[in-house]
Amino acid sequence: MLLNKLHSSLPDTNIKENWPLSSLTTLGTGGTAEFFVSPSSPEELCEILQAFKGCPVHVLGGGSNVLIPDGLTPGLVISTRKMNSISWLGIRTAEIGAGYSLPVLLKEVCSHGLGGLEFAAGIPGTLGGAVCGNAGAGGLGVCELVDSVKAVDPSGSVRTLGRDEFSYGYRRCSLSGMGLVIVSVIMTFRDARHGDEEEYSRFMLKRENQPLNARSAGCTFKNPEGYSAGKLLDECGCKGLSVGGAVVSDKHANFILNTGNASSSDVLELARLCAQKVHELAGVVLEPEIRTLQPCFFLS
């Protein structure tokens, strides 16, 4: 009944009910969304938010670093994947949709004779998610290249935030806690320079010891200051540990793999056991890098 009402008020929007989410993640676990929609523009997103009063709202990007809960996720899950345009505003500056693929963006930047994004080599996902988690490598992150962010707030209004209106650090960005849905990002790159190809190759080489072709959500834990999470997990005997269909990779201990029938609960329990083992044996507290899908905000 509610779905029919929404379709009548939003006839051009393809809203799904009880929509399976596991196939939208690289890990491949999780349940269903009560309501799911993938808007193709900020204007469509604004209409949707105005129609969904009283609902919790969740945002899903490329699904490469997220854990979807088992069972039903109540409320509305918004995928940003269709907001994937790019518009060059100048020689080095572009406005890029939140759903734009980060690997494709890296190729686009290189094809324009620009640089500065080499550290993103081998990192999957979409730009919006990469900004929210300040994805990066080697002490570098995507937020350093951001000039401003366009986002939609719970009232269905579009806001623009300059880089002085949010903060970021290692695998974090304050935008992720502001109750906003990022729709596009303006970034400025630098001119290509000698050594960029070597930098790209260096970052890709670092990824060769990761199980990139297996189903995972990327690194399970952040690197504690002064430590490598993968090395700690390895030294504490976590490789090969399993719970249900989830197993710690034999190739890199900071990756939990879905062997084919894992549940999100399996992954969470295995991560808990690994963190407990490291704390007991090494005295180090590991902080999760994988994000569990949580409401971005509640519509009143």
C-alpha positions as CSV (number, residue, x, y, z in Angstrom):
1,M,0.0,0.0,0.0
2,L,2.8,2.4,1.0
3,L,4.8,1.5,-2.1
4,N,1.8,2.2,-4.3
5,K,1.3,5.6,-2.6
6,L,5.0,6.4,-3.2
7,H,4.9,5.4,-6.8
8,S,1.8,7.6,-7.4
9,S,3.6,10.6,-5.7
10,L,7.0,9.8,-7.4
11,P,5.9,8.2,-10.7
12,D,9.4,8.5,-12.3
13,T,11.3,7.0,-9.4
14,N,11.9,3.3,-9.3
15,I,11.4,2.5,-5.6
16,K,11.9,-1.1,-4.6
17,E,10.5,-2.9,-1.6
18,N,12.3,-5.7,0.4
19,W,15.3,-5.3,-2.0
20,P,18.3,-7.7,-1.5
21,L,21.5,-5.8,-0.8
22,S,24.2,-8.4,-0.6
23,S,24.9,-8.3,-4.4
24,L,25.6,-4.5,-4.0
25,T,28.6,-5.1,-1.8
26,T,32.1,-6.6,-2.5
27,L,31.7,-8.8,0.6
28,G,28.4,-10.3,-0.6
29,T,26.7,-10.6,2.8
30,G,23.6,-9.0,4.4
31,G,19.9,-8.9,4.1
32,T,17.3,-6.7,2.5
33,A,16.2,-3.0,2.5
34,E,12.7,-2.2,3.4
35,F,12.8,0.4,0.7
36,F,15.6,0.9,-1.9
37,V,16.1,3.6,-4.5
38,S,18.9,4.7,-6.8
39,P,18.3,8.3,-7.8
40,S,20.1,9.7,-10.8
41,S,20.2,13.4,-9.8
42,P,20.2,15.6,-6.7
43,E,16.8,16.9,-7.7
44,E,15.3,13.3,-7.7
45,L,17.0,12.6,-4.4
46,C,15.4,15.8,-2.9
47,E,11.9,14.6,-4.0
48,I,12.5,11.2,-2.5
49,L,13.6,12.5,0.9
50,Q,10.6,14.8,1.0
51,A,8.3,11.8,0.4
52,F,9.8,9.5,3.0
53,K,8.8,11.3,6.2
54,G,9.4,9.4,9.5
55,C,12.0,7.0,7.9
56,P,15.6,6.3,8.8
57,V,17.8,6.9,5.8
58,H,20.9,4.8,4.9
59,V,23.4,5.7,2.1
60,L,25.2,3.0,0.1
61,G,28.0,3.8,-2.4
62,G,30.1,1.2,-4.1
63,G,29.7,-1.2,-1.2
64,S,33.4,-2.0,-1.0
65,N,34.1,-1.2,2.6
66,V,30.7,-1.8,4.2
67,L,28.9,-4.6,6.1
68,I,25.2,-4.9,5.6
69,P,23.3,-6.3,8.6
70,D,21.6,-9.6,8.3
71,G,17.8,-9.5,8.0
72,L,15.8,-6.4,7.2
73,T,17.3,-2.9,7.2
74,P,14.3,-0.7,8.1
75,G,13.6,2.5,6.3
76,L,15.1,3.8,3.1
77,V,18.5,2.7,1.6
78,I,19.8,5.1,-1.1
79,S,22.4,4.0,-3.6
80,T,24.4,6.8,-5.2
81,R,25.7,4.7,-8.1
82,K,23.6,6.4,-10.7
83,M,24.9,9.9,-9.7
84,N,28.1,9.2,-11.7
85,S,28.7,12.1,-14.0
86,I,31.9,14.1,-14.4
87,S,32.2,17.7,-15.6
88,W,35.5,19.4,-16.1
89,L,35.3,23.0,-14.9
90,G,38.8,24.0,-15.9
91,I,42.1,22.4,-16.9
92,R,42.7,20.8,-13.5
93,T,39.3,21.0,-11.7
94,A,36.2,18.8,-12.1
95,E,32.9,18.3,-10.5
96,I,32.4,14.5,-10.0
97,G,29.3,12.6,-9.0
98,A,29.3,10.7,-5.7
99,G,28.6,7.5,-7.5
100,Y,31.6,7.9,-9.9
101,S,34.0,4.9,-9.7
102,L,37.3,5.7,-8.0
103,P,39.3,3.4,-10.3
104,V,37.6,5.0,-13.4
105,L,38.4,8.5,-11.9
106,L,42.0,7.6,-11.6
107,K,42.1,6.7,-15.3
108,E,40.2,9.8,-16.3
109,V,42.7,12.0,-14.3
110,C,45.7,10.4,-16.0
111,S,44.1,10.7,-19.5
112,H,43.9,14.5,-18.9
113,G,47.6,14.6,-18.2
114,L,47.0,15.2,-14.5
115,G,48.2,13.6,-11.3
116,G,47.8,13.5,-7.5
117,L,45.6,10.5,-7.3
118,E,48.2,7.8,-7.8
119,F,47.8,6.6,-4.2
120,A,44.2,5.4,-5.1
121,A,45.6,2.7,-7.4
122,G,43.8,-0.5,-6.7
123,I,41.2,1.0,-4.3
124,P,37.7,0.1,-5.3
125,G,34.4,1.9,-4.6
126,T,32.8,5.2,-5.4
127,L,34.0,8.7,-4.8
128,G,31.3,9.6,-2.3
129,G,32.3,6.6,-0.1
130,A,36.0,7.4,-0.6
131,V,35.5,10.9,0.7
132,C,33.4,9.8,3.7
133,G,36.2,7.5,4.8
134,N,39.1,9.6,3.4
135,A,40.2,6.5,1.4
136,G,43.9,6.4,0.6
137,A,47.3,4.8,1.1
138,G,50.8,5.7,2.1
139,G,49.6,8.6,4.3
140,L,47.6,10.2,1.5
141,G,43.8,10.5,1.2
142,V,41.3,11.7,-1.3
143,C,40.1,14.6,0.9
144,E,43.3,16.4,0.3
145,L,42.2,17.0,-3.3
146,V,38.6,18.2,-2.4
147,D,37.7,21.8,-2.9
148,S,34.0,21.5,-1.9
149,V,31.2,19.0,-1.5
150,K,27.6,19.3,-2.7
151,A,25.1,17.4,-0.5
152,V,21.4,17.0,0.3
153,D,20.3,17.5,3.9
154,P,17.3,15.8,5.6
155,S,14.9,18.6,4.6
156,G,15.6,17.8,0.9
157,S,17.7,20.9,0.4
158,V,21.0,21.1,-1.5
159,R,24.0,22.5,0.4
160,T,27.6,23.2,-0.6
161,L,30.3,22.8,1.9
162,G,33.8,24.2,1.4
163,R,36.9,22.3,2.6
164,D,37.0,24.7,5.6
165,E,33.6,23.3,6.7
166,F,34.7,19.7,7.4
167,S,37.7,18.0,8.8
168,Y,39.5,14.8,7.9
169,G,42.3,12.5,9.0
170,Y,43.5,8.9,8.7
171,R,40.4,7.0,7.3
172,R,38.0,9.5,8.6
173,C,36.0,12.6,7.5
174,S,33.6,14.6,9.5
175,L,31.2,14.7,6.6
176,S,30.1,11.1,7.4
177,G,28.6,12.3,10.7
178,M,26.8,15.4,9.5
179,G,23.6,13.7,8.4
180,L,24.1,14.6,4.7
181,V,23.9,12.6,1.5
182,I,26.9,13.6,-0.7
183,V,25.9,14.0,-4.4
184,S,29.0,15.5,-6.0
185,V,32.5,16.6,-5.2
186,I,34.7,19.3,-6.7
187,M,38.3,18.3,-6.9
188,T,41.5,19.9,-8.2
189,F,44.3,17.8,-9.4
190,R,47.9,18.8,-10.2
191,D,49.8,18.6,-13.5
192,A,51.3,15.2,-14.2
193,R,55.0,15.0,-13.3
194,H,58.0,12.7,-13.8
195,G,57.6,9.8,-11.4
196,D,53.8,9.5,-11.4
197,E,53.9,6.2,-13.3
198,E,56.4,4.8,-10.8
199,E,54.2,6.0,-7.9
200,Y,51.2,4.3,-9.5
201,S,53.2,1.1,-9.9
202,R,54.4,1.3,-6.4
203,F,50.9,1.5,-4.9
204,M,49.7,-1.3,-7.2
205,L,52.6,-3.5,-6.1
206,K,51.6,-3.1,-2.5
207,R,48.2,-4.5,-3.4
208,E,49.6,-7.7,-4.8
209,N,49.8,-9.2,-1.3
210,Q,46.1,-8.6,-0.8
211,P,43.3,-11.1,-1.8
212,L,41.9,-8.7,-4.4
213,N,39.9,-11.4,-6.3
214,A,38.2,-12.8,-3.3
215,R,34.9,-11.5,-1.7
216,S,35.9,-9.1,1.1
217,A,35.2,-5.7,2.4
218,G,38.8,-4.6,2.2
219,C,40.9,-4.1,5.3
220,T,39.0,-5.1,8.4
221,F,40.9,-2.9,10.8
222,K,42.7,0.4,10.7
223,N,46.4,0.5,11.3
224,P,47.0,1.5,14.9
225,E,49.6,4.3,15.3
226,G,53.0,2.8,14.9
227,Y,51.7,-0.6,13.9
228,S,50.5,-2.6,10.9
229,A,47.2,-4.2,11.6
230,G,47.9,-7.0,9.2
231,K,51.2,-7.8,10.8
232,L,49.7,-7.8,14.3
233,L,47.0,-10.1,13.2
234,D,49.5,-12.4,11.5
235,E,51.8,-12.5,14.5
236,C,48.9,-13.3,16.8
237,G,47.9,-16.4,14.7
238,C,44.7,-15.1,13.1
239,K,45.4,-16.3,9.5
240,G,43.0,-19.1,8.7
241,L,40.6,-18.5,11.6
242,S,37.0,-18.9,10.6
243,V,33.5,-18.5,11.8
244,G,30.8,-20.1,9.7
245,G,31.4,-19.0,6.1
246,A,33.9,-16.2,7.0
247,V,37.6,-16.8,7.1
248,V,40.7,-14.7,7.7
249,S,42.8,-14.7,4.5
250,D,46.0,-16.7,4.4
251,K,47.4,-14.1,2.0
252,H,46.8,-11.0,4.2
253,A,45.5,-11.3,7.8
254,N,43.7,-8.0,7.7
255,F,41.2,-9.3,5.2
256,I,38.1,-11.4,6.1
257,L,36.8,-13.4,3.2
258,N,33.3,-14.7,2.4
259,T,33.9,-18.3,1.3
260,G,30.4,-18.3,-0.3
261,N,27.9,-18.8,2.5
262,A,29.0,-16.3,5.1
263,S,26.5,-14.1,7.0
264,S,27.3,-10.6,8.3
265,S,27.1,-12.1,11.8
266,D,29.9,-14.5,10.9
267,V,32.1,-11.7,9.7
268,L,31.4,-9.6,12.8
269,E,32.1,-12.4,15.2
270,L,35.3,-13.3,13.4
271,A,36.4,-9.7,13.5
272,R,35.6,-9.6,17.3
273,L,37.7,-12.8,17.9
274,C,40.6,-11.4,15.9
275,A,40.6,-8.1,17.8
276,Q,40.3,-9.9,21.1
277,K,43.3,-12.1,20.2
278,V,45.5,-9.1,19.3
279,H,44.5,-7.3,22.5
280,E,45.3,-10.3,24.6
281,L,48.6,-11.2,23.0
282,A,49.9,-7.8,21.8
283,G,48.1,-5.4,24.1
284,V,46.9,-3.3,21.1
285,V,43.3,-2.3,20.5
286,L,42.2,-2.6,16.9
287,E,39.7,-0.1,15.5
288,P,37.4,-1.4,12.7
289,E,37.9,0.1,9.2
290,I,34.9,-1.8,7.8
291,R,31.8,0.3,8.3
292,T,28.4,-1.2,9.3
293,L,25.5,0.3,7.4
294,Q,24.0,2.8,9.8
295,P,21.3,5.4,9.4
296,C,22.7,8.6,7.9
297,F,19.8,10.5,9.5
298,F,16.1,10.1,10.4
299,L,13.5,12.0,8.5
300,S,11.0,13.7,10.8
